[in-house]
Amino acid sequence: MAAIAPVSTTDLLDLIKKSNLLPTARLLALPGPESLSVDPRQAAGALIQKNFLTKFQSTQLLAGRYKGFRIGPYVIQDLLGRGGMGAVYLGEHLELNRKVALKVLAPVRGEAQQLATERFLREARAAAALDHPNIVRVFDVARHNETPYLVMEFVDGETLQETLDRDGSVPPEVAAEYVSQAASGLQHAHERGFIHRDIKPANLIRDRFGVVKVLDMGLARSGSDEDKLTEVLDRGAVVGTADFISPEQAINCPNIDGRADIYSLGATLFTLLAGKTPFDGNTTQKLMQHQMKDVPPLAGLKPDLPTGLTEVVARMLAKKAADRYPTAAEVIAALVPWAGHSSHVVAGLSRTKIGQSADRQSVLGGWSSSGSSQRIRLVPLGTEPSDSGELDFSDTGKATIALSGAETARSRTPAPVSVPVRTVPADPLLVPVPVPRAGRGTMALVAGLAFAMLVAGVLIGWLAFGR
Ligand SMILES: Nc1ncnc2c1ncn2[C@@H]1O[C@H](COP(=O)(O)OP(=O)(O)OP(=O)(O)O)[C@@H](O)[C@H]1O
């Protein structure tokens, strides 16, 4: 039945009552029609001001829509965004007043529903295994009227894609810091055997305090036995986003590792700095170029960029995984000269093995480490000591990162992560369905199609792009 917009304030108040969006105490306090404007729009405005409604709720109610405001114990307050699988809403727990992000699976039929459900579970499992300030936490997965939804940490901020859409590009030191924070989250994920597989600016979200968090662990895959199943089922699908996909993912290599994420993070850093993605063209052309064509030199696109930084990007974007930084932690070390002062990076690193291990020398691999067990010195290989940075995890809650040379040390308290963690139960409500993955928007490209296009396009590609 089509929604009927309220024509009077009494109609509006009736819709509010039917919508179930207010807890009983608030409902009892709701002003009557006599104390509101007779115009329902003005009445709704007054109710927004008195915190009975949000703008989103008011818009829905004024359009006559009053269903769907409640998902489990949460009240929908706003639409945060839409992705390939459904919508993400801001929800507030009815009793606890805690704000969360709710990812609600869009209704689809048949096998697509099973695939989406499987991905939901995968996202929940991956995120539940990870506990890091630079990774968006998933608290729960449940069903509401048969519709699966994820309960996530609400990040009050914007994705780096939104930043790019607004600002075009990002200053070098800011881009280096954002990427260092993302690398810190990835280091944590990689240490636990998870590869994200779809790192891109749209999957990095920055909160109001400047903390960057990795979103959307939906494609993450662990090396655990259980996930070997989905690995087998995934075979046949090229997964990732064409603008940021690593060469090995583009050819659906079965044995990718964390260095695939490092490539995608490099493509993200390239895009943040240059204001454009590394390659142009359609999806097939982009896949081919990631494999065959050198990334255009950043210096040509942005002559003012520090040379050292463009070299870091080039190494992250090396075609062969072996030529990239071996770990995300080493990307952070390489970026210290530009991202150096961030307490957020330090706070994130303190949750990785590097930040926790007494024997940091072995964790750090090629880096040199000095001082007490509470301090590590980061010297990216092949750089001058003046490029080094020092991370200090020593004092209670205080984190210091210092650059040697002209820079002076600064100390800040890392921004606390205030949302309590509720891990997803081992036996979630949803049952995984063993079906192969298929394409989903920008995320999955069916292998047969991709391979066919690749083979057919190789000749054209060489002619069109050369080397
Ligand atoms: N935890 C969150 N906190 C705040 N906003 C969020 C959160 N998760 C997602 N969003 C917002 O919702 C939008 C859609 O998220 P979603 O993960 O569904 O999209 P996507 O990654 O673009 O889609 P796809 O699943 O196709 O990759 C994001 O771009 C972001 O703006």
The ligand as a Gaussian input file, in Angstrom:
#p B3LYP/6-31G(d) Opt

LIG

0 1
 N       30.625000       1.782000      10.864000
 C       30.240000       2.852000      10.147000
 N       30.124000       4.067000      10.729000
 C       29.739000       5.140000       9.997000
 N       29.425000       5.103000       8.690000
 C       29.517000       3.921000       8.064000
 C       29.926000       2.735000       8.736000
 N       29.916000       1.709000       7.857000
 C       29.549000       2.230000       6.687000
 N       29.296000       3.558000       6.791000
 C       28.841000       4.462000       5.723000
 O       27.988000       3.732000       4.873000
 C       28.504000       3.727000       3.541000
 C       28.188000       2.396000       2.885000
 O       28.920000       1.373000       3.548000
 P       29.114000      -0.052000       2.884000
 O       30.147000      -0.803000       3.649000
 O       27.786000      -0.693000       2.727000
 O       29.536000       0.441000       1.498000
 P       30.605000       0.045000       0.445000
 O       31.845000      -0.460000       1.116000
 O       30.729000       1.208000      -0.467000
 O       29.822000      -1.073000      -0.291000
 P       30.270000      -2.453000      -0.753000
 O       29.733000      -3.363000       0.307000
 O       29.618000      -2.578000      -2.066000
 O       31.760000      -2.400000      -0.827000
 C       29.980000       4.007000       3.692000
 O       30.492000       4.611000       2.541000
 C       30.014000       4.953000       4.892000
 O       29.742000       6.268000       4.464000

